Amino acid sequence: MTDNTPQFVDDLRTAAPAYFEELQKLEPTAVIDLFEVRLTQAVNNVDETLYYHPGTNDLTANIVFNGKTYPAVPVEMTGLETSGKGIIARPTLKVANANGAISSLIIQQNYNPLKAQVVRIRTFKKFLDAANFSGGNATADPAAKTEEVWYIDRVAGENLQFVEFELTAKLDLTNLELPRRQVTEFCPWRYRGTECGYVAKRYFQVDDIEISKAEMQALASINSLTFDQAVDKFDVCGKRVSSCRLRYPDNEGKNDVTIPYGGFLGSRVQA
């Protein structure tokens, strides 16, 4: 299944004959699930791929397949059931949020996981790269796999234990979204860009702590940067309404000019 478009079994057997030969055995080797979350600059503001494997079948070390390393991370995909009624499945992907690792990625101003491609790869232990075995592996075969492709539609849940993403098929992504702007608690505008409009010579950290000009000059000196380069690196908007109010203290309630905050305050309780 590619982008959730069904393929005939004969086509899949032709594409991955070794996989299906192993699948039909009475005692196949352990099934291995691998996950890739692919983010692109055009869609997610960053070019990066995150690799995971759930650590099942007593495989708790990193797994190498097709030259890629998949760290063992508690991850689970559910809701993959199909229906003959024409309803497209909307599975969920749960990823461990130890020490807030996933939450910290979500709130980064240049990191947008929505519409990122999620690929679920299934193979068997016997087809893993030779690097996984002390004595090598003569049966390693990166083509012996099946793939399912989904896309992150929304953050369905978030707590200290895990972050849950609701996934959707590519067909659903072609639908018109109402409102056309994305409903998010964080401001989507580029900091100091056209919509933001902030040009003042005041600087802040991502947690809204102000950086004085002297402190910025010190940061520039320590990091061998020009002052403007230091501003570009260390002056960061937290994308919260509190961040906007700090930069526009005279706008709300004083001169009837609203702050240029682009988020939606009711979308989630802000931290």
Secondary structure as GFF3:
##gff-version 3
##sequence-region A 1 271
A	DSSP	alpha_helix	9	15	.	.	.	ID=ss1
A	DSSP	alpha_helix	17	23	.	.	.	ID=ss2
A	DSSP	beta_strand	31	39	.	.	.	ID=ss3
A	DSSP	alpha_helix	41	44	.	.	.	ID=ss4
A	DSSP	beta_strand	48	52	.	.	.	ID=ss5
A	DSSP	beta_strand	63	65	.	.	.	ID=ss6
A	DSSP	beta_strand	68	70	.	.	.	ID=ss7
A	DSSP	beta_strand	75	78	.	.	.	ID=ss8
A	DSSP	beta_strand	92	96	.	.	.	ID=ss9
A	DSSP	three_ten_helix	98	100	.	.	.	ID=ss10
A	DSSP	alpha_helix	101	106	.	.	.	ID=ss11
A	DSSP	beta_strand	117	124	.	.	.	ID=ss12
A	DSSP	three_ten_helix	125	127	.	.	.	ID=ss13
A	DSSP	three_ten_helix	130	132	.	.	.	ID=ss14
A	DSSP	beta_strand	146	158	.	.	.	ID=ss15
A	DSSP	beta_strand	162	168	.	.	.	ID=ss16
A	DSSP	alpha_helix	170	173	.	.	.	ID=ss17
A	DSSP	beta_strand	203	204	.	.	.	ID=ss18
A	DSSP	beta_strand	210	211	.	.	.	ID=ss19
A	DSSP	alpha_helix	213	222	.	.	.	ID=ss20
A	DSSP	alpha_helix	227	234	.	.	.	ID=ss21
A	DSSP	alpha_helix	241	247	.	.	.	ID=ss22
###
